[in-house]
């Protein structure tokens, strides 16, 4: 359908580590491109580190062997967490620092540098500050 138009559909599955083994096995069957010269689409699996463990199981080897590229994100350092939060605050229109250095350090420590947790902590802190009518330092 898209091949004649030189369009390659991209399918992104988020959190596939939560999928059942049967679902992952069906993915292997659906995305079995070994018989085709051209892959009809690209499949991207975005998940937590436990996805690697799940794919390493013997019954998931057919899918695991078909993955052609892997990227494992490392946690952010404290300095990068500070820059990350600052960048996101600027994107929302903040003209001055919203979080103290201690708050940023606490977010980096509690989140262990994982961006999703940093986002959650920052969001929760902003909501809490709004509810308490707190003002930035």
Residue frames as a rotation matrix with the C-alpha (Angstrom) as fourth column:
UNK 1
0.569 0.822 0.000 0.00
0.822 -0.569 0.000 0.00
0.000 0.000 -1.000 0.00
UNK 2
0.835 -0.297 -0.463 2.75
-0.107 -0.913 0.393 2.49
-0.539 -0.279 -0.795 0.97
UNK 3
0.097 -0.895 0.435 5.57
0.536 0.415 0.735 0.83
-0.839 0.162 0.520 -0.95
UNK 4
0.154 0.024 0.988 4.72
0.977 -0.154 -0.148 2.51
0.148 0.988 -0.047 -4.25
UNK 5
0.859 0.222 0.462 4.75
0.172 -0.974 0.148 5.90
0.483 -0.048 -0.875 -2.53
UNK 6
-0.122 -0.983 -0.139 8.12
0.363 0.086 -0.928 5.19
0.924 -0.164 0.347 -0.88
UNK 7
0.115 0.241 0.964 6.58
-0.824 -0.518 0.228 5.67
0.554 -0.821 0.139 2.56
UNK 8
-0.475 -0.288 -0.832 7.68
0.204 0.883 -0.423 3.40
0.856 -0.370 -0.360 5.38
UNK 9
0.570 0.743 0.350 5.15
-0.232 -0.263 0.936 3.25
0.788 -0.615 0.023 8.22
UNK 10
-0.663 -0.741 0.104 6.58
-0.231 0.070 -0.970 3.45
0.712 -0.668 -0.218 11.73
UNK 11
0.540 0.795 -0.277 4.91
0.021 0.316 0.949 1.52
0.842 -0.518 0.154 14.55
UNK 12
-0.556 -0.693 0.459 5.95
-0.427 -0.235 -0.873 2.44
0.713 -0.681 -0.165 18.10
UNK 13
0.446 0.625 -0.641 5.02
0.313 0.562 0.766 0.19
0.839 -0.542 0.055 21.01
UNK 14
-0.217 -0.447 0.868 5.45
-0.652 -0.595 -0.469 1.85
0.727 -0.668 -0.162 24.38
UNK 15
-0.171 0.044 0.984 5.90
-0.954 0.243 -0.176 -0.25
-0.246 -0.969 0.000 27.52
UNK 16
0.291 0.327 -0.899 6.06
-0.660 0.749 0.059 -3.65
0.693 0.576 0.434 25.77
UNK 17
-0.810 -0.572 -0.127 7.63
-0.277 0.565 -0.778 -5.14
0.517 -0.595 -0.616 28.91
UNK 18
-0.557 0.695 0.455 4.06
-0.638 -0.008 -0.770 -5.15
-0.531 -0.719 0.448 30.24
UNK 19
0.091 0.597 -0.797 2.85
-0.954 0.281 0.102 -7.28
0.285 0.751 0.596 27.32
UNK 20
0.641 0.202 0.740 2.02
-0.459 0.874 0.159 -10.93
-0.615 -0.442 0.653 27.71
UNK 21
-0.451 -0.826 0.339 4.39
-0.225 0.473 0.852 -13.55
-0.864 0.308 -0.399 26.29
UNK 22
-0.010 0.530 0.848 1.68
0.778 0.537 -0.326 -14.49
-0.628 0.656 -0.418 23.79
UNK 23
0.890 0.330 -0.315 1.48
0.113 -0.829 -0.548 -10.91
-0.442 0.452 -0.775 22.53
UNK 24
0.166 -0.915 -0.368 5.26
-0.706 -0.371 0.604 -10.75
-0.689 0.160 -0.707 22.04
UNK 25
-0.496 -0.292 0.818 5.15
0.231 0.864 0.448 -14.08
-0.837 0.411 -0.361 20.23
UNK 26
0.473 0.740 0.478 2.46
0.731 -0.026 -0.682 -12.72
-0.493 0.672 -0.553 17.93
UNK 27
0.682 -0.335 -0.650 4.68
-0.423 -0.906 0.023 -9.70
-0.597 0.259 -0.759 17.24
UNK 28
-0.410 -0.878 0.247 7.35
-0.335 0.397 0.855 -12.09
-0.849 0.268 -0.456 16.06
UNK 29
-0.271 0.372 0.888 4.87
0.729 0.682 -0.064 -13.69
-0.629 0.630 -0.456 13.65
UNK 30
0.775 0.626 -0.083 3.50
0.447 -0.637 -0.628 -10.37
-0.446 0.450 -0.774 12.38
UNK 31
0.726 -0.549 -0.415 6.93
-0.601 -0.799 0.006 -8.81
-0.335 0.245 -0.910 11.93
UNK 32
0.195 -0.641 0.743 8.63
0.274 0.763 0.586 -11.80
-0.942 0.089 0.324 10.36
UNK 33
0.701 0.037 -0.712 10.30
-0.538 -0.628 -0.563 -10.00
-0.468 0.778 -0.420 7.46
UNK 34
-0.161 -0.912 0.378 12.92
-0.314 0.410 0.856 -12.65
-0.936 0.019 -0.352 6.77
UNK 35
-0.054 0.205 0.977 11.12
0.752 0.652 -0.095 -13.72
-0.657 0.730 -0.190 3.60
UNK 36
0.879 0.434 0.199 10.86
0.463 -0.676 -0.573 -10.18
-0.114 0.596 -0.795 2.23
UNK 37
-0.058 -0.910 0.411 13.64
0.888 -0.235 -0.395 -8.17
0.456 0.342 0.821 0.62
UNK 38
-0.639 -0.071 0.766 12.13
-0.104 -0.978 -0.178 -4.96
0.762 -0.194 0.618 2.01
UNK 39
-0.762 0.406 -0.505 10.57
0.619 0.228 -0.751 -4.52
-0.190 -0.885 -0.425 5.42
UNK 40
-0.121 0.798 0.591 7.03
0.752 -0.314 0.579 -3.17
0.647 0.514 -0.562 5.02
UNK 41
0.721 0.318 0.615 7.34
-0.115 -0.821 0.560 -1.05
0.683 -0.475 -0.555 8.17
UNK 42
-0.478 -0.877 0.055 9.58
-0.086 -0.016 -0.996 -0.24
0.874 -0.481 -0.068 11.10
UNK 43
0.660 0.624 -0.418 8.78
0.335 0.253 0.908 -1.45
0.672 -0.739 -0.042 14.61
UNK 44
-0.413 -0.734 0.540 10.18
-0.280 -0.462 -0.842 0.47
0.867 -0.499 -0.015 17.59
UNK 45
0.434 0.457 -0.776 9.90
0.611 0.484 0.626 -1.04
0.663 -0.746 -0.069 21.07
UNK 46
-0.291 -0.460 0.839 10.28
-0.328 -0.775 -0.540 1.56
0.899 -0.432 0.075 23.85
UNK 47
0.686 0.594 -0.421 10.39
0.134 0.465 0.875 0.10
0.715 -0.656 0.240 27.30
UNK 48
0.689 -0.393 0.609 11.94
-0.721 -0.290 0.629 -0.14
-0.070 -0.873 -0.483 30.69
UNK 49
-0.333 -0.938 -0.096 15.10
-0.940 0.338 -0.040 -2.20
0.070 0.077 -0.995 31.37
UNK 50
-0.257 0.283 0.924 12.93
-0.383 0.848 -0.366 -5.21
-0.887 -0.448 -0.110 32.23
UNK 51
0.760 0.486 -0.432 12.09
-0.564 0.162 -0.810 -5.45
-0.324 0.859 0.397 28.51
UNK 52
-0.016 -0.853 -0.522 15.63
-0.905 0.234 -0.355 -6.68
0.425 0.467 -0.775 27.87
UNK 53
-0.701 -0.195 0.686 15.14
-0.575 0.724 -0.382 -9.41
-0.422 -0.662 -0.620 30.47
UNK 54
0.256 0.904 0.344 11.84
-0.359 0.419 -0.834 -10.44
-0.898 0.090 0.431 28.93
UNK 55
0.721 0.002 -0.693 13.31
-0.692 0.035 -0.721 -10.60
0.022 0.999 0.027 25.42
UNK 56
-0.326 -0.939 -0.108 16.24
-0.918 0.342 -0.200 -12.71
0.225 0.034 -0.974 26.64
UNK 57
-0.014 0.398 0.917 13.92
-0.569 0.751 -0.335 -15.57
-0.822 -0.527 0.216 27.66
UNK 58
-0.777 -0.406 0.481 14.20
0.059 0.714 0.698 -18.66
-0.627 0.570 -0.531 25.47
UNK 59
-0.123 0.817 0.564 10.62
0.869 0.363 -0.336 -18.47
-0.479 0.448 -0.754 24.15
UNK 60
0.765 0.367 -0.530 11.18
0.124 -0.891 -0.437 -14.85
-0.632 0.268 -0.727 23.03
UNK 61
-0.231 -0.972 0.042 14.34
0.200 -0.005 0.980 -15.56
-0.952 0.235 0.196 21.03
UNK 62
-0.121 0.184 0.975 12.59
0.985 0.146 0.095 -15.44
-0.125 0.972 -0.199 17.64
UNK 63
0.865 0.435 0.250 11.57
0.457 -0.889 -0.033 -11.82
0.208 0.143 -0.968 18.30
UNK 64
0.680 -0.659 -0.322 14.82
-0.012 -0.449 0.893 -10.95
-0.733 -0.604 -0.314 20.09
UNK 65
-0.200 -0.810 0.551 16.90
0.593 0.348 0.726 -12.17
-0.780 0.472 0.411 17.14
UNK 66
0.149 0.337 0.930 15.02
0.970 -0.231 -0.072 -9.95
0.191 0.913 -0.361 14.72
UNK 67
0.893 0.096 -0.440 15.86
0.244 -0.925 0.292 -6.74
-0.379 -0.368 -0.849 16.57
UNK 68
0.504 -0.717 0.483 18.49
0.745 0.077 -0.663 -5.01
0.438 0.693 0.572 14.51
UNK 69
-0.363 -0.621 0.695 19.30
0.072 -0.762 -0.643 -2.06
0.929 -0.184 0.322 16.75
UNK 70
0.445 0.441 -0.780 19.23
0.818 0.155 0.554 -1.50
0.365 -0.884 -0.292 20.49
UNK 71
-0.308 -0.504 0.807 19.75
-0.044 -0.839 -0.542 1.57
0.950 -0.203 0.236 22.58
UNK 72
0.246 0.318 -0.916 19.89
0.891 0.297 0.343 1.50
0.381 -0.901 -0.210 26.34
UNK 73
0.389 -0.017 0.921 19.46
-0.081 -0.997 0.016 4.92
0.918 -0.081 -0.389 27.91
UNK 74
-0.447 -0.594 -0.670 21.63
0.716 0.212 -0.665 5.66
0.537 -0.776 0.330 30.90
UNK 75
0.494 0.629 -0.600 20.34
0.863 -0.441 0.247 7.68
-0.109 -0.640 -0.761 33.86
UNK 76
0.538 -0.245 0.807 21.00
0.189 -0.897 -0.399 11.42
0.821 0.367 -0.436 33.81
UNK 77
-0.483 -0.731 -0.482 23.69
0.752 -0.064 -0.656 12.89
0.449 -0.679 0.580 36.05
UNK 78
0.034 0.484 -0.874 22.75
0.847 -0.478 -0.232 15.52
-0.530 -0.733 -0.427 38.66
UNK 79
-0.622 -0.329 -0.711 24.06
-0.015 -0.902 0.431 18.31
-0.783 0.279 0.556 36.42
UNK 80
-0.952 0.304 0.030 22.07
0.064 0.103 0.993 17.01
0.298 0.947 -0.118 33.45
UNK 81
-0.202 0.909 -0.365 18.93
0.972 0.231 0.039 16.69
0.120 -0.347 -0.930 35.62
UNK 82
-0.169 0.087 -0.982 19.37
0.455 -0.877 -0.156 20.38
-0.874 -0.473 0.108 36.55
UNK 83
-0.862 -0.201 -0.466 19.75
-0.290 -0.558 0.777 21.38
-0.416 0.805 0.423 32.89
UNK 84
-0.797 0.604 0.026 16.84
0.469 0.590 0.657 19.11
0.382 0.536 -0.753 31.91
UNK 85
-0.024 0.806 -0.592 14.46
0.962 -0.143 -0.233 20.64
-0.272 -0.575 -0.772 34.47
UNK 86
-0.344 -0.178 -0.922 15.64
0.120 -0.982 0.145 24.17
-0.931 -0.061 0.359 33.64
UNK 87
-0.995 -0.047 -0.090 15.09
-0.086 -0.082 0.993 23.54
-0.054 0.996 0.077 29.93
UNK 88
-0.495 0.868 -0.033 11.56
0.763 0.452 0.462 22.24
0.416 0.203 -0.886 30.50
UNK 89
0.004 0.474 -0.880 10.71
0.770 -0.563 -0.300 25.15
-0.638 -0.677 -0.368 32.78
UNK 90
-0.651 -0.295 -0.700 11.89
-0.156 -0.850 0.504 27.59
-0.743 0.437 0.507 30.09
UNK 91
-0.929 0.349 0.125 9.74
0.247 0.331 0.911 25.76
0.276 0.877 -0.394 27.51
UNK 92
-0.108 0.942 -0.317 6.72
0.980 0.155 0.126 26.42
0.168 -0.297 -0.940 29.72
UNK 93
0.386 0.256 0.886 7.54
0.375 -0.921 0.103 30.13
0.843 0.293 -0.452 29.91
UNK 94
0.761 -0.168 -0.627 9.39
0.608 -0.154 0.779 30.37
-0.227 -0.974 -0.015 33.24
UNK 95
0.697 -0.497 0.518 11.65
-0.005 -0.724 -0.689 33.45
0.717 0.478 -0.507 33.29
UNK 96
-0.019 -0.666 0.746 13.45
-0.935 -0.252 -0.249 32.56
0.354 -0.702 -0.618 36.51
UNK 97
-0.790 -0.324 -0.521 14.44
-0.169 0.931 -0.323 29.37
0.590 -0.167 -0.790 38.36
UNK 98
0.280 0.953 0.112 11.42
-0.559 0.067 0.826 27.62
0.780 -0.294 0.552 39.85
UNK 99
0.875 0.006 -0.484 13.28
0.292 0.791 0.537 24.98
0.387 -0.612 0.690 41.86
UNK 100
0.664 -0.697 0.272 16.05
-0.702 -0.457 0.546 25.54
-0.256 -0.553 -0.793 44.40
UNK 101
-0.156 -0.821 -0.550 19.38
-0.826 0.414 -0.383 23.75
0.542 0.395 -0.742 44.00
UNK 102
-0.748 -0.080 0.659 18.39
-0.549 0.633 -0.546 21.51
-0.374 -0.770 -0.517 46.91
UNK 103
0.299 0.933 0.198 15.11
-0.518 0.333 -0.788 20.62
-0.801 0.133 0.583 45.19
UNK 104
0.547 -0.185 -0.816 16.93
-0.787 0.219 -0.577 19.74
0.285 0.958 -0.025 41.96
UNK 105
-0.574 -0.818 -0.020 19.44
-0.737 0.527 -0.424 17.64
0.357 -0.229 -0.906 43.90
UNK 106
-0.444 0.504 0.741 16.57
-0.492 0.554 -0.671 15.86
-0.749 -0.662 0.002 45.68
UNK 107
0.643 0.698 -0.316 14.85
-0.627 0.241 -0.741 15.16
-0.441 0.674 0.592 42.33
UNK 108
0.171 -0.671 -0.722 18.10
-0.818 0.312 -0.483 13.79
0.549 0.673 -0.496 40.88
UNK 109
-0.767 -0.506 0.395 18.68
-0.642 0.578 -0.504 11.58
0.027 -0.640 -0.768 43.92
UNK 110
-0.201 0.781 0.591 15.14
-0.461 0.457 -0.761 10.25
-0.865 -0.425 0.268 44.30
UNK 111
0.729 0.524 -0.440 14.69
-0.599 0.179 -0.780 9.67
-0.330 0.833 0.445 40.55
UNK 112
0.227 -0.783 0.579 18.15
0.234 0.621 0.748 8.12
-0.945 -0.034 0.324 40.25
UNK 113
-0.595 -0.550 -0.586 18.39
-0.299 -0.526 0.796 10.16
-0.746 0.649 0.148 37.04
UNK 114
-0.641 0.421 0.642 15.52
0.732 0.588 0.345 8.54
-0.232 0.691 -0.685 35.14
UNK 115
-0.973 0.159 0.169 13.75
-0.073 -0.902 0.426 11.29
0.220 0.402 0.889 33.12
UNK 116
-0.190 0.972 -0.135 10.27
0.199 0.173 0.965 9.88
0.961 0.156 -0.227 33.58
UNK 117
0.187 0.201 -0.962 10.69
0.959 0.174 0.223 10.00
0.212 -0.964 -0.160 37.35
UNK 118
-0.820 -0.474 -0.321 12.23
0.516 -0.855 -0.052 13.48
-0.250 -0.208 0.946 37.17
UNK 119
-0.724 0.613 0.316 9.17
-0.081 -0.531 0.843 14.60
0.685 0.585 0.434 35.20
UNK 120
0.157 0.836 -0.525 6.82
0.525 0.379 0.762 13.05
0.836 -0.396 -0.379 37.74
UNK 121
-0.116 -0.286 -0.951 8.62
0.983 -0.169 -0.069 14.60
-0.141 -0.943 0.301 40.70
UNK 122
-0.964 -0.264 -0.022 8.76
0.255 -0.947 0.195 18.03
-0.072 0.182 0.981 39.06
UNK 123
-0.464 0.866 0.187 5.09
0.001 -0.211 0.978 17.91
0.886 0.454 0.097 38.09
UNK 124
0.261 0.559 -0.787 4.01
0.775 0.364 0.516 16.78
0.575 -0.745 -0.338 41.55
UNK 125
-0.445 -0.525 -0.726 6.15
0.849 -0.506 -0.154 19.50
-0.286 -0.685 0.670 43.14
UNK 126
-0.956 0.114 0.270 4.64
0.036 -0.868 0.495 22.17
0.291 0.483 0.826 40.90
UNK 127
-0.069 0.994 -0.088 1.09
0.183 0.100 0.978 21.05
0.981 0.052 -0.189 41.69
UNK 128
0.176 0.071 -0.982 1.87
0.961 0.204 0.187 20.92
0.214 -0.976 -0.032 45.41
UNK 129
-0.768 -0.541 -0.342 3.45
0.595 -0.800 -0.070 24.39
-0.236 -0.257 0.937 45.28
UNK 130
-0.722 0.579 0.378 0.43
-0.069 -0.604 0.794 25.75
0.688 0.547 0.476 43.45
UNK 131
0.197 0.846 -0.495 -1.97
0.496 0.349 0.795 24.22
0.846 -0.402 -0.351 45.99
UNK 132
0.175 -0.236 -0.956 0.02
0.973 -0.109 0.205 25.74
-0.153 -0.966 0.210 48.85
UNK 133
0.943 0.183 0.278 0.35
0.266 -0.917 -0.297 29.09
0.201 0.354 -0.914 47.01
UNK 134
0.348 -0.902 -0.255 4.13
0.543 -0.028 0.839 28.87
-0.764 -0.431 0.480 47.29
UNK 135
0.946 -0.140 -0.294 6.30
-0.308 -0.674 -0.672 31.29
-0.104 0.726 -0.680 45.34
UNK 136
0.623 -0.776 -0.102 9.70
0.497 0.493 -0.714 30.56
0.604 0.394 0.692 43.76
UNK 137
0.332 -0.586 -0.739 12.79
0.875 -0.100 0.473 31.36
-0.351 -0.804 0.480 45.84
